Amino acid sequence: MNARLGPDKRIPEKLRETYAHLAGNVMWTYGAYEELMFLFGTSENVDLLNETVPAFFVRHQDLLIDDIALSLSRMTDEKQSGSRKQPSRKFDVGSSLGLTGRAMPTTADGIEKEVG
């Protein structure tokens, strides 16, 4: 594995801070996904978890799924929504990459069909 202390020098200077922030978020989200798959990825694991403390693990699974969904949402949302600016958002990845004003792909229709 090639560990780096900072962004690759080939990344333009004006994008390095955004890249570092985004890379950190991607790694954190991927870690949550790996944990979700490790714990709940096989029926044998799920059966074992259900035999031990089912309420705890159902809650943990829900929290992991929520964390992943919110992390992905924060990485793709604009810094400003309507007339309200999001004060906790230091980085606006979309505008840093020149994507402001473009429609982001969504799967809401697909989710509604499966759930509804």
Contact map, one row per residue, 1 for C-alpha under 8 A:
11100000000000000000000000000000000000000000000000000000000000000000000000000000000000000000000000000000000000000000
11110000000000000000000000000000000000000000000000000000000000000000000000000000000000000000000000000000000000000000
11111000000000000000000000000000000000000000000000000000000000000000000000000000000000000000000000000000000000000000
01111111000000000000000000000000000000000000000000000000000000000000000000000000000000000000000000000000000000000000
00111110000000000000000000000000000000000000000000000000000000000000000000000000000000000000000000000000000000000000
00011111000000000001000000000000000000000000000000000000000000000000000000000000000000000000000000000000000000000000
00011111101000010011000000000000000000000000000000000000000000000000000000000000000000000000000000000000000000000000
00010111111000000000000000000000000000000000000000000000000000000000000000000000000000000000000000000000000000000000
00000011111100000000000000000000000000000000000000000000000000000000000000000000000000000000000000000000000000000000
00000001111100000000000000000000000000000000000000000000000000000000000000000000000000000000000000000000000000000000
00000011111110110000000000000000000000000000000000000000000000000000000000000000000000000000000000000000000000000000
00000000111111110000000000000000000000000000000000000000000000000000000000000000000000000000000000000000000000000000
00000000001111110000000000000000000000000000000000000000000000000000000000000000000000000000000000000000000000000000
00000000000111111000000000000000000000000000000000000000000000000000000000000000000000000000000000000000000000000000
00000000001111111110000000000000000000000000000000000000000000000000000000000000000000000000000110000000000000000000
00000010001111111111000000000000000000000000000000000000000000000000000000000000000000000000000000000000000000000000
00000000000001111111100000000000000000000000000000000000000000000000000000000000000000000000000000000000000000000000
00000000000000111111110000000000000000000000000000000000000000000000000000000000000000000011100100000000000000000000
00000010000000111111111000000000000000000000000000000000000000000000000000000000000000000000000000000000000000000000
00000110000000011111111100000000000000000000000000000000000000000000000000000000000000000000000000000000000000000000
00000000000000001111111110000000000000000000000000000000000000000000000000000000000000000010000000000000000000000000
00000000000000000111111111000000000000000000000000000000000000000000000000100000000000000000100000000000000000000000
00000000000000000011111111100000000000000000000000000000000000000000000000000000000000000000000000000000000000000000
00000000000000000001111111110000000000000000000000000000000000000000000000000000000000000000000000000000000000000000
00000000000000000000111111111000000000000000000000000000000000000000001000100000000000000000000000000000000000000000
00000000000000000000011111111100000000000000000000000000000000000000000000000000000000000000000000000000000000000000
00000000000000000000001111111110000000000000000000000000000000000000000000000000000000000000000000000000000000000000
00000000000000000000000111111111000000000000000000000000000000000000000000000000000000000000000000000000000000000000
00000000000000000000000011111111100000000000000000000000000000000011001100000000000000000000000000000000000000000000
00000000000000000000000001111111110000000000000000000000000000000000000000000000000000000000000000000000000000000000
00000000000000000000000000111111111000000000000000000000000000000000000000000000000000000000000000000000000000000000
00000000000000000000000000011111111100000000000000000000000000010011000000000000000000000000000000000000000000000000
00000000000000000000000000001111111110000000000000000000000000010001000000000000000000000000000000000000000000000000
00000000000000000000000000000111111111000000000000000000000000000000000000000000000000000000000000000000000000000000
00000000000000000000000000000011111111100000000000000000000000000000000000000000000000000000000000000000000000000000
00000000000000000000000000000001111111111000000000000000000010011000000000000000000000000000000000000000000000000000
00000000000000000000000000000000111111111100000000000000000000000000000000000000000000000000000000000000000000000000
00000000000000000000000000000000011111111100000000000000000000000000000000000000000000000000000000000000000000000000
00000000000000000000000000000000001111111100110000000000000000000000000000000000000000000000000000000000000000000000
00000000000000000000000000000000000111111110110000000000000010000000000000000000000000000000000000000000000000000000
00000000000000000000000000000000000111111110110000000000000000000000000000000000000000000000000000000000000000000000
00000000000000000000000000000000000011111111110000000000000000000000000000000000000000000000000000000000000000000000
00000000000000000000000000000000000000011111111000000000000000000000000000000000000000000000000000000000000000000000
00000000000000000000000000000000000000000111111100000000000000000000000000000000000000000000000000000000000000000000
00000000000000000000000000000000000000111111111110000000000000000000000000000000000000000000000000000000000000000000
00000000000000000000000000000000000000111111111111000000000000000000000000000000000000000000000000000000000000000000
00000000000000000000000000000000000000000011111111100000000000000000000000000000000000000000000000000000000000000000
00000000000000000000000000000000000000000001111111110000000000000000000000000000000000000000000000000000000000000000
00000000000000000000000000000000000000000000111111111100100000000000000000000000000000000000000000000000000000000000
00000000000000000000000000000000000000000000011111111100100000000000000000000000000000000000000000000000000000000000
00000000000000000000000000000000000000000000001111111100000000000000000000000000000000000000000000000000000000000000
00000000000000000000000000000000000000000000000111111100000000000000000000000000000000000000000000000000000000000000
00000000000000000000000000000000000000000000000011111111100000000000000000000000000000000000000000000000000000000000
00000000000000000000000000000000000000000000000011111111110000000000000000000000000000000000000000000000000000000000
00000000000000000000000000000000000000000000000000001111111000000000000000000000000000000000000000000000000000000000
00000000000000000000000000000000000000000000000000001111111100000000000000000000000000000000000000000000000000000000
00000000000000000000000000000000000000000000000011001111111110000000000000000000000000000000000000000000000000000000
00000000000000000000000000000000000000000000000000000111111111000000000000000000000000000000000000000000000000000000
00000000000000000000000000000000000000000000000000000011111111100000000000000000000000000000000000000000000000000000
00000000000000000000000000000000000000000000000000000001111111110000000000000000000000000000000000000000000000000000
00000000000000000000000000000000000100010000000000000000111111111000000000000000000000000000000000000000000000000000
00000000000000000000000000000000000000000000000000000000011111111100000000000000000000000000000000000000000000000000
00000000000000000000000000000000000000000000000000000000001111111110000000000000000000000000000000000000000000000000
00000000000000000000000000000001100100000000000000000000000111111111000000000000000000000000000000000000000000000000
00000000000000000000000000000000000100000000000000000000000011111111100000000000000000000000000000000000000000000000
00000000000000000000000000000000000000000000000000000000000001111111110000000000000000000000000000000000000000000000
00000000000000000000000000001001000000000000000000000000000000111111111000000000000000000000000000000000000000000000
00000000000000000000000000001001100000000000000000000000000000011111111100000000000000000000000000000000000000000000
00000000000000000000000000000000000000000000000000000000000000001111111110000000000000000000000000000000000000000000
00000000000000000000000000000000000000000000000000000000000000000111111111000000000000000000000000000000000000000000
00000000000000000000000010001000000000000000000000000000000000000011111111100000000000000000000000000000000000000000
00000000000000000000000000001000000000000000000000000000000000000001111111110000000000000000000000000000000000000000
00000000000000000000000000000000000000000000000000000000000000000000111111111000000000000000000000000000000000000000
00000000000000000000000000000000000000000000000000000000000000000000011111111000000000000000000000000000000000000000
00000000000000000000010010000000000000000000000000000000000000000000001111111000000000000000100000000000000000000000
00000000000000000000000000000000000000000000000000000000000000000000000111111100000000000000110000000001000000000000
00000000000000000000000000000000000000000000000000000000000000000000000011111110000000000001010000000000000000000000
00000000000000000000000000000000000000000000000000000000000000000000000000011111100000000001111000010000000000000000
00000000000000000000000000000000000000000000000000000000000000000000000000001111100011001111000000000000000000000000
00000000000000000000000000000000000000000000000000000000000000000000000000000111111111000000000000000000000000000000
00000000000000000000000000000000000000000000000000000000000000000000000000000111111111000000000000000000000000000000
00000000000000000000000000000000000000000000000000000000000000000000000000000001111110000000000000000000000000000000
00000000000000000000000000000000000000000000000000000000000000000000000000000001111110000000000000000000000000000000
00000000000000000000000000000000000000000000000000000000000000000000000000000001111111000000000000000000000000000000
00000000000000000000000000000000000000000000000000000000000000000000000000000011111111100000000000000000000000000000
00000000000000000000000000000000000000000000000000000000000000000000000000000011100111111000000000000000000000000000
00000000000000000000000000000000000000000000000000000000000000000000000000000000000011111100000000000000000000000000
00000000000000000000000000000000000000000000000000000000000000000000000000000000000001111100000000000000000000000000
00000000000000000000000000000000000000000000000000000000000000000000000000000010000001111111000000000000000000000000
00000000000000000000000000000000000000000000000000000000000000000000000000000010000000111111000000000000000000000000
00000000000000000100100000000000000000000000000000000000000000000000000000000010000000001111100000000000000000000000
00000000000000000100000000000000000000000000000000000000000000000000000000001110000000001111111100000000000000000000
00000000000000000100010000000000000000000000000000000000000000000000000000110100000000000011111110000000000000000000
00000000000000000000000000000000000000000000000000000000000000000000000000011100000000000001111111110000000000000000
00000000000000000000000000000000000000000000000000000000000000000000000000000100000000000001111111110000000000000000
00000000000000100100000000000000000000000000000000000000000000000000000000000000000000000001111111100000000000000000
00000000000000100000000000000000000000000000000000000000000000000000000000000000000000000000111111100000000000000000
00000000000000000000000000000000000000000000000000000000000000000000000000000000000000000000011111110000000000000000
00000000000000000000000000000000000000000000000000000000000000000000000000000000000000000000011111111100000000000000
00000000000000000000000000000000000000000000000000000000000000000000000000000100000000000000011001111100000000000000
00000000000000000000000000000000000000000000000000000000000000000000000000000000000000000000000000111110000000000000
00000000000000000000000000000000000000000000000000000000000000000000000000000000000000000000000000111111000000000000
00000000000000000000000000000000000000000000000000000000000000000000000000000000000000000000000000001111100000000000
00000000000000000000000000000000000000000000000000000000000000000000000000010000000000000000000000000111110000000000
00000000000000000000000000000000000000000000000000000000000000000000000000000000000000000000000000000011111000000000
00000000000000000000000000000000000000000000000000000000000000000000000000000000000000000000000000000001111110000000
00000000000000000000000000000000000000000000000000000000000000000000000000000000000000000000000000000000111111100000
00000000000000000000000000000000000000000000000000000000000000000000000000000000000000000000000000000000011111110000
00000000000000000000000000000000000000000000000000000000000000000000000000000000000000000000000000000000011111111000
00000000000000000000000000000000000000000000000000000000000000000000000000000000000000000000000000000000001111111100
00000000000000000000000000000000000000000000000000000000000000000000000000000000000000000000000000000000001111111110
00000000000000000000000000000000000000000000000000000000000000000000000000000000000000000000000000000000000111111111
00000000000000000000000000000000000000000000000000000000000000000000000000000000000000000000000000000000000011111111
00000000000000000000000000000000000000000000000000000000000000000000000000000000000000000000000000000000000001111111
00000000000000000000000000000000000000000000000000000000000000000000000000000000000000000000000000000000000000111111
00000000000000000000000000000000000000000000000000000000000000000000000000000000000000000000000000000000000000011111
